Amino acid sequence: MQKYLSAAGVCSRRKGEAFIRAGRVRVNGKTIDTLGTKVDPDRDAVEVDGKPVRADVALIYIALNKPKGYVSSCFHKDEKIVLDLLDIPERVYPVGRLDKDSTGLLLLTNDGYLHYRLTHPSFDHQKEYEVRVAKPLPPAALRKLAAGLPMMDTKTRPARVKRISSRQFRIVLQEGKNRQIRRMVRKVGNQVVDLKRVRIANIKLADLPPGRWRYLAPKEKDQLLRSL
């Protein structure tokens, strides 16, 4: 840790040791006070006195339209992974997940601070999805989806739901339980046919073709980072 703080230009290694002993350093939201603590610059969000610390590396922010059949992982034996769709030399990793059968917006980065803030359940960032189901959804089912449903010993948070057609709707979540939308739809007696994420916070999928990716524009990247 103290080596990382020094490389990031925060302080000397000796001063870094003092910061750690004083409880001024946090990793992924937890205070670290043990010397010799290891940190992965690509994955861990490091803060000193509440301010994010980043080593002197080029930070990369990518939006990808994930097609069906790809796993949102850096490695998965005998499976196609989303990193196969990129053609850059830098190491990045997915922010959160879309299951193998889902499509749409996936962010990839080497910024551990962004990764931590977007994936931790306490930060309430919106994620918007387009959903097509097997059978027409009555108004009562949409109201249940919006109000929240029992799931995994708890209840899903209230969501914004808007009908598109008899078998399609949009839903905006501020949480990300495992296969949450598919489970919610099953609880109202239906089944998801297609699930596409179209927005994460201020980043929109727009007309990005399936399997293609782009760097975030400076304006949208700055807006996203400011929101954190």
Helices and strands as residue ranges (DSSP letters): H 2-7, H 13-21, E 25-27, E 30-32, E 46-48, E 51-53, E 61-66, E 70-71, E 80-81, G 82-85, E 93-95, E 103-109, H 112-119, G 121-123, E 127-133, H 139-147, E 150-151, E 154-155, E 160-165, E 168-173, H 180-187, E 192-200, E 203-204, E 213-215, H 218-227
